[in-house]
């Protein structure tokens, strides 16, 4: 992925989602509404805790018509809903 940097995020030593950074302007991730520093914790209600969840996330983004992301943005929980066109 050249449009974004994604790395595992941990809280209190436990997996807590994916940290997003280096989002390129105009990229798919930018259009989703993600910002540098966001931590994606769930997609469509499913938690992200392992590398398998990352692959699942990619498949859902690739094939879905709608996606709901639960994120941690600067310590606040937010939901991003996006409809593919």
N, C-alpha and C positions, 0 to 999 in steps of 0.2 A: 504494500500500500504506500503510494507516494504522496497521497493527499493528506495524510494524517499519521501521527505517531500514537500507537496504542500499546499500553503496557499494563500488567496486572497491578491492582491496587490492594493494599492490605490495611486493615484497621484492627488494632489490638492483636496483631499476629495472625489474623484470619483473613482469607480472601474476601474482598469487599467490592468486586467489580473491576472495571477497566478504566484506567486513567487516560484521558484524551488530551493530546497536545499537538502543537505545530500544525493546526488545521489551516490548509491553504484556502485563501479567499476564492469563492465561487465553486468550491468542491462540493461533492455530495454531502459530506459531513457538515459543512457550513450551511447548506440548504436545509438540513435536518434541524438546525437551530442549536447545534452543539457549539460550545466555546472552549478555548484552551483552559485546562484545569478541571473540566467536568469529569465526574466519575459515573460511568454508566453502570447501574447496579441491576437493572432488570430490563428485559425486552418482552413485551406482550405478557407480562406477569411472571415470566420465568427468570429466576435469579442467575447471575453470572458469577460463577465461583471457580471454574476450571478451564483449561484449554479446550475441552470438548464444548463447553458453553460458548466459547468464542467462535468456533466453527459453526455452531448452531445459529448464533447471531448473524453471521455472514450469510448463511443460507436463507434465513428469514428476511433479511434486508434485500437479498437478491430476488426473491420470489414473491414477496408480499405486496399487497395493494395498500395496506395500512400498517403502521407500526406505532407502538406506544413504548416510549423509553422512560424508565424511572431513573433519575439522575440525582447526584449530590452536587450542588453548585455552591461552592464556598460555604459548606456547612448546612445548606438548606435543601430539603427534598423538593424536587420539582418533577413534573411529568411533561414530556414532549410528545405530542401526537402528530404524526405526519402521514399524509395520504399521497401515494404515488399517482402520478398522472400519465 
